[in-house]
Amino acid sequence: MNALDAPTLPIRVPGRLDYLHGFDLMRVVAAVLVAYGHIAGWLAAYDHDWNVRGFLDTTVVEPLRLNNLMGFTGVGTFLVISGFVITYVATKETPGQFLLRRAFRLLPALWLTVTLAWLLYQTSWVLHRPELSLGDLWANLFLVNFFDGQWFTLVAVAWTLLVQFTFYLFVAATIPLGRRHPWLPPALAVTAVSVLLSLVNTTDNLATAQLRTVITFLPVVFLGQLVSLVRSGLLPVVLGTVFGILQFLLFVRAGLTNEGIPAGEAHARTLVLVVVITVLMMGARGRLVRSSWIATAAKRTYSVFLTHIPVAYTLLGLLTPRTSLFVALAVTVAAVVVVSELVYRLVEVPVYRWYRRRERFGRARAAVPERTGT
């Protein structure tokens, strides 16, 4: 369960059990920012003036010196929270159990969204629709499209899952080490990222460019892991701070040693801002962060994250030539909410609950001693 799809988990600290309500609000804001960035980008590409963008550019982007459309702000928030939450749940699971639970939580919604997007692109509703084959569908189902340019990308935001899945593999591999020596996985993470940045320092083709992208953004997830380890008392504050500074410097190094990844100059500043807000929001207890509608919306951020581009781009292309921008945006937002709700209720929750029931049933059977004949 990553930050995109899982409820904020309770974090055990000595003597009490806390629920980090502030992370729910952060995930909702992150989802809104990601959707805003893509919708605003589409409108700009088709020469639509949107007053909301002008207002946000003036009041938020320019004063804080963020990237255009706040592109990394939402994604960076998701990645940091994911590193935090996943580090906590990994302490309670075996490596195999950890990977299977993540797969059943994330992949079904991804596969459904990819399939629906592929079907949508077969219709005449999409502007400049490409010619797609079954190969495009299969490539997107397994994220091969990000490494091979012959396949069209159906769900562009899925590139972040490559970062997540790489982090999951690392976490699964280091679970036994972390239980004995909590400092060892962060030390290995710093070493691995540093070595990989040295090995993959060119982007001559799509495959190496994508690999470089994954390596570049891994420090963002690892920063969330460090905050989690320090918060749970498994890592001393001083050591966690040292590892955190090293991961941040690796992120800066990645930007300095590659002109295109990450794109833009504000990523380092944004990452500092996101980490500081994450630390501050761990203690949030106000009425807003504890409200039921924030908790409800937070659980659906993964489905919103996946579905908003195909839904929004299709509807905006259909509606903006025929009605006012306000009406087109209102219908688009409503459709994203409805579609993401359906994906959440019909796929995310049922599939994951089915798997957990099967998991509990398997453990129960294994715990019952076999009857012997007399």
C-alpha positions in Angstrom: 0.0 0.0 0.0 1.8 3.1 -1.1 1.0 6.7 -0.4 -1.2 6.9 -3.4 -3.6 4.1 -2.5 -3.4 3.2 1.2 -5.1 4.8 4.2 -2.6 6.5 6.4 -1.3 3.9 8.8 -1.0 4.2 12.6 2.6 4.6 13.7 3.6 2.9 16.9 5.7 5.0 19.3 6.6 4.1 22.9 3.5 4.0 25.0 0.8 5.0 22.5 -0.6 4.5 19.0 -0.9 7.5 16.8 -2.9 8.0 13.6 -1.2 10.5 11.3 -4.2 12.4 10.1 -2.0 15.1 8.6 -0.9 12.7 5.9 -4.5 12.2 4.7 -4.7 16.0 4.0 -1.3 15.9 2.3 -2.3 13.1 0.0 -5.6 14.9 -1.0 -3.7 18.2 -1.7 -1.0 16.2 -3.7 -3.7 14.5 -5.8 -5.3 17.9 -6.5 -2.0 19.4 -7.5 -1.2 16.5 -9.9 -4.6 16.8 -11.5 -4.3 20.6 -11.7 -0.9 20.4 -13.4 -2.1 18.1 -16.1 -5.4 19.9 -16.7 -3.7 23.3 -16.8 -1.0 21.9 -19.1 -3.7 20.6 -21.5 -5.5 23.9 -21.5 -2.3 25.9 -22.2 -1.4 23.5 -25.1 -4.7 24.3 -26.7 -4.6 28.0 -26.0 -7.2 28.2 -23.4 -6.8 31.0 -20.8 -7.6 29.8 -17.2 -7.8 32.4 -14.5 -7.1 29.8 -11.8 -3.6 29.2 -13.2 -2.8 32.9 -13.3 -3.9 33.2 -9.7 -1.8 30.2 -8.5 1.2 31.3 -10.5 1.1 34.7 -8.9 0.3 33.6 -5.3 2.1 30.3 -5.0 4.4 29.3 -7.8 6.3 32.6 -8.2 6.7 33.4 -4.4 7.9 29.9 -3.6 9.9 29.5 -6.8 8.3 26.2 -7.7 8.3 24.4 -11.0 5.9 25.4 -13.7 2.4 24.1 -12.8 3.7 22.8 -9.5 4.5 19.5 -11.4 6.9 18.0 -8.8 5.1 19.3 -5.7 2.3 16.7 -5.9 4.5 13.8 -7.1 7.2 14.6 -4.5 4.6 14.6 -1.7 3.3 11.2 -2.8 6.8 9.7 -3.0 7.9 11.0 0.4 4.7 9.8 2.1 5.0 6.4 0.3 8.5 6.0 1.7 7.2 6.8 5.2 4.2 4.5 5.1 5.9 1.5 3.3 8.8 1.6 5.8 6.3 1.2 8.7 4.3 -1.7 7.2 7.4 -3.5 6.1 8.4 -4.0 9.7 5.4 -6.3 10.2 5.7 -8.4 7.1 7.9 -11.0 5.5 9.5 -10.1 2.2 7.2 -12.3 0.1 4.1 -11.2 2.0 5.2 -7.5 1.6 5.5 -7.8 -2.2 2.3 -9.8 -2.7 0.3 -7.3 -0.7 1.7 -4.4 -2.7 1.0 -6.1 -6.0 -2.6 -6.9 -5.2 -3.1 -3.4 -3.9 -1.7 -1.5 -6.9 -1.7 -3.6 -10.0 -5.5 -4.3 -10.4 -6.4 -0.6 -10.5 -3.5 0.1 -12.9 -4.5 -2.7 -15.2 -8.1 -1.6 -15.3 -7.2 2.0 -16.0 -4.8 1.0 -18.7 -7.4 -1.2 -20.4 -10.1 1.5 -20.2 -7.7 4.1 -21.6 -6.8 1.7 -24.5 -10.4 1.2 -25.3 -11.1 5.0 -25.0 -8.3 5.7 -27.5 -10.1 3.4 -30.0 -13.0 5.8 -30.1 -13.4 9.0 -32.0 -13.7 11.0 -28.8 -10.0 11.6 -28.3 -8.2 14.4 -30.1 -5.3 13.3 -32.2 -5.8 9.7 -31.2 -3.0 7.4 -32.1 -3.2 4.1 -33.9 -3.0 1.5 -31.2 -2.5 -2.3 -31.3 -2.7 -5.0 -28.7 1.0 -4.6 -28.3 0.4 -1.1 -26.8 -2.0 -2.6 -24.3 0.3 -5.3 -23.1 3.3 -3.0 -23.0 1.3 -0.5 -20.8 0.0 -3.3 -18.5 3.6 -4.1 -17.6 5.1 -0.6 -17.9 7.3 -1.7 -20.8 6.2 1.3 -22.8 8.4 3.5 -20.7 11.5 1.7 -21.9 10.5 1.1 -25.6 9.4 4.0 -27.8 7.5 1.9 -30.2 4.6 1.7 -27.7 2.2 4.6 -27.0 1.9 5.6 -23.3 -1.7 5.3 -22.1 -1.3 6.4 -18.5 1.5 8.8 -18.3 1.7 9.1 -14.5 2.4 5.4 -14.2 6.1 6.3 -14.5 6.1 7.0 -10.8 5.1 3.4 -10.1 8.5 2.4 -11.6 10.1 4.4 -8.8 7.7 2.9 -6.2 8.2 -0.7 -7.4 12.0 -0.3 -7.3 11.7 0.9 -3.8 9.5 -2.0 -2.9 12.1 -4.5 -4.2 14.8 -2.8 -2.2 12.6 -2.8 1.0 11.7 -6.5 0.5 15.4 -7.4 0.1 16.4 -5.5 3.2 13.6 -6.5 5.6 15.7 -9.1 7.4 18.7 -6.7 7.7 16.5 -3.8 8.9 15.1 -5.9 11.8 18.5 -6.6 13.1 20.3 -3.4 12.1 17.9 -0.6 11.2 20.7 1.7 10.1 21.9 -0.8 7.5 19.2 -0.4 4.8 19.6 3.4 4.7 23.3 3.0 4.4 22.9 0.6 1.5 20.3 2.9 -0.1 22.8 5.8 -0.2 25.5 3.6 -1.6 23.2 2.0 -4.2 21.9 5.4 -5.5 25.4 6.9 -5.7 26.8 3.9 -7.6 23.8 3.8 -10.0 24.0 7.5 -10.7 27.6 7.0 -11.7 26.8 4.0 -13.9 23.7 5.5 -15.6 24.9 9.0 -16.5 23.7 9.2 -20.1 20.2 9.2 -21.7 21.1 8.0 -25.2 17.8 6.2 -25.6 14.4 5.9 -24.0 15.4 2.9 -21.8 18.5 4.6 -20.3 16.5 7.8 -19.9 13.8 6.0 -17.9 16.3 4.1 -15.8 18.0 7.4 -15.0 14.6 8.9 -14.1 14.0 6.0 -11.6 17.4 6.4 -10.0 17.0 10.2 -9.8 13.8 10.1 -7.9 14.6 7.2 -5.6 16.2 9.6 -3.0 12.8 11.2 -2.6 11.3 7.9 -1.4 14.3 7.1 0.7 13.9 10.5 2.5 10.4 9.4 3.5 11.9 6.1 4.7 14.3 8.0 6.9 11.6 10.2 8.4 9.7 7.0 9.3 12.6 5.3 10.9 13.4 8.3 13.0 9.8 8.8 13.9 9.4 5.2 15.1 12.6 5.4 17.1 14.5 2.8 15.1 17.1 5.3 13.9 18.8 8.0 16.0 17.9 11.6 14.9 21.5 12.5 14.2 22.1 9.4 12.0 18.8 9.9 10.2 19.7 13.5 9.5 23.1 12.5 8.1 21.5 9.9 5.8 18.9 12.4 4.8 21.4 15.1 3.9 23.3 12.5 1.8 20.1 11.4 -0.1 19.2 15.1 -0.7 22.7 15.7 -2.1 22.3 12.7 -4.3 19.1 14.2 -5.7 20.9 17.4 -6.3 23.8 15.6 -7.9 21.4 13.8 -10.2 20.1 17.1 -11.5 23.5 18.6 -11.9 24.8 15.7 -13.9 21.9 15.5 -16.3 20.4 18.3 -18.2 16.9 16.8 -18.7 16.2 14.8 -15.6 14.8 16.2 -13.5 13.3 18.8 -15.7 13.3 22.3 -14.2 15.3 24.2 -11.6 13.0 24.0 -8.6 13.1 20.3 -7.7 15.6 20.6 -4.9 13.8 23.5 -3.2 10.5 21.7 -3.6 11.9 18.6 -2.0 13.1 20.5 1.0 9.7 22.1 1.3 7.9 18.7 1.0 10.1 17.1 3.7 9.6 19.9 6.1 5.9 19.9 5.6 5.8 16.1 6.1 7.6 16.4 9.4 5.3 19.2 10.6 2.1 17.4 9.5 3.0 14.3 11.5 1.8 16.3 14.5 -1.3 17.8 12.9 -4.4 17.1 15.0 -6.9 19.8 13.9 -10.5 19.5 12.9 -9.7 19.8 9.2 -7.2 16.9 9.1 -9.5 14.7 11.2 -12.6 15.3 9.2 -14.3 12.3 7.6 -14.4 13.8 4.1 -10.6 14.2 4.1 -10.2 10.6 5.2 -12.6 9.5 2.5 -10.9 11.5 -0.2 -7.4 10.3 0.9 -8.3 6.7 0.3 -9.3 7.4 -3.3 -6.2 9.4 -4.3 -4.6 6.4 -6.0 -7.6 6.0 -8.3 -7.7 9.7 -9.0 -4.0 9.7 -9.7 -4.4 6.9 -12.3 -7.6 7.9 -14.0 -7.6 11.7 -14.2 -5.5 12.1 -17.4 -7.5 9.8 -19.8 -10.8 11.1 -18.4 -9.9 14.8 -18.3 -8.1 14.9 -21.7 -11.0 13.1 -23.4 -13.8 15.3 -21.9 -11.9 18.6 -22.3 -11.3 17.7 -26.0 -15.0 17.0 -26.5 -16.4 19.9 -24.5 -14.2 23.0 -24.8 -15.1 23.5 -28.5 -18.8 23.2 -27.6 -19.4 25.0 -24.3 -17.8 27.4 -21.9 -14.5 26.6 -20.1 -16.3 26.7 -16.8 -18.8 24.0 -17.8 -16.2 21.9 -19.4 -14.1 21.9 -16.3 -17.0 21.3 -14.0 -18.1 18.2 -16.0 -14.5 17.0 -16.2 -13.9 17.2 -12.4 -17.2 15.5 -11.7 -16.3 12.7 -14.2 -12.9 12.2 -12.6 -14.5 11.9 -9.2 -17.1 9.4 -10.5 -14.7 7.2 -12.4 -12.1 7.2 -9.6 -14.9 6.2 -7.1 -15.9 3.3 -9.4 -12.3 2.1 -9.7 -11.9 2.4 -6.0 -15.1 0.6 -5.0 -15.2 -2.0 -7.8 -11.5 -2.9 -8.1 -9.1 -1.5 -5.5 -11.0 -2.5 -2.3 -12.7 -5.8 -3.4 -9.5 -7.3 -4.9 -7.3 -6.4 -2.0 -9.9 -7.6 0.5 -10.2 -10.8 -1.4 -6.5 -11.4 -1.3 -6.3 -10.6 2.4 -9.1 -13.1 3.1 -7.2 -15.7 1.1 -4.1 -14.9 3.0 -5.8 -15.3 6.4 -7.4 -18.5 5.2 -4.1 -19.9 4.2 -2.5 -19.0 7.5 -5.4 -20.6 9.4 -5.1 -23.8 7.4 -1.4 -23.9 8.0 -2.0 -23.4 11.8 -4.3 -26.4 12.1 -2.3 -29.6 12.7 -3.1 -32.5 10.4 -5.2 -35.2 11.7 -3.5 -38.6 12.0 -5.3 -41.8 11.6 -5.6 -44.2 14.6 
